[in-house]
Amino acid sequence: MAPLALPPYWSRFVTEILIWGLLAMSSDLLIGYTGMISFGHSAFFGLQRMTGAAAALLDGGSRRT
């Protein structure tokens, strides 16, 4: 319902908060309850950020990601 009621900036902001919350909950489950340390989550999010930065540089850096 949020994408229909919010402007594009706030819709993206809420989506980003939900993504980071999902990362935090999954890390809490893995590390807190099971005691397993997983670097897969960090690698996935790091790769996503590096890809976004590379795309921004190729685009000329005219918009903020």
C-alpha positions in Angstrom: 0.0 0.0 0.0 2.9 2.4 0.7 4.0 2.8 -3.0 0.5 4.0 -3.9 0.3 6.6 -1.1 3.8 7.9 -0.9 5.9 10.1 -3.2 8.8 8.3 -5.0 11.4 9.4 -2.5 9.6 8.2 0.5 8.6 5.0 -1.2 12.3 4.2 -1.9 13.2 5.2 1.6 10.7 2.8 3.2 11.8 0.1 0.8 15.4 0.6 1.8 14.5 0.5 5.5 12.7 -2.8 5.0 15.7 -4.3 3.1 18.1 -3.4 5.9 15.6 -4.7 8.5 15.5 -8.0 6.6 19.3 -8.2 6.7 19.4 -7.4 10.4 16.7 -10.1 11.2 18.4 -12.8 9.1 21.8 -12.0 10.7 20.2 -12.2 14.1 18.7 -15.6 13.4 22.0 -17.0 12.0 24.4 -15.5 14.6 22.2 -15.2 17.6 20.1 -18.3 17.7 22.2 -20.8 15.8 25.7 -19.5 16.5 26.7 -19.8 12.8 28.7 -16.9 11.3 27.8 -16.2 7.7 29.6 -13.8 5.5 27.3 -14.5 2.6 24.9 -11.7 3.6 27.7 -9.2 3.8 29.1 -10.3 0.5 25.7 -10.0 -1.2 25.0 -6.5 0.1 28.6 -5.4 -0.6 28.4 -6.6 -4.2 25.0 -4.8 -4.6 26.6 -1.5 -3.4 29.7 -1.9 -5.6 27.5 -2.6 -8.6 25.4 0.4 -7.9 28.5 2.6 -7.5 29.9 1.3 -10.8 26.6 2.0 -12.6 26.6 5.5 -11.1 30.1 6.2 -12.4 29.3 4.9 -15.8 26.2 7.1 -15.9 28.3 10.1 -15.2 27.4 10.4 -11.5 24.6 12.8 -12.4 22.2 11.3 -9.9 22.6 10.0 -6.4 22.0 6.3 -5.7 
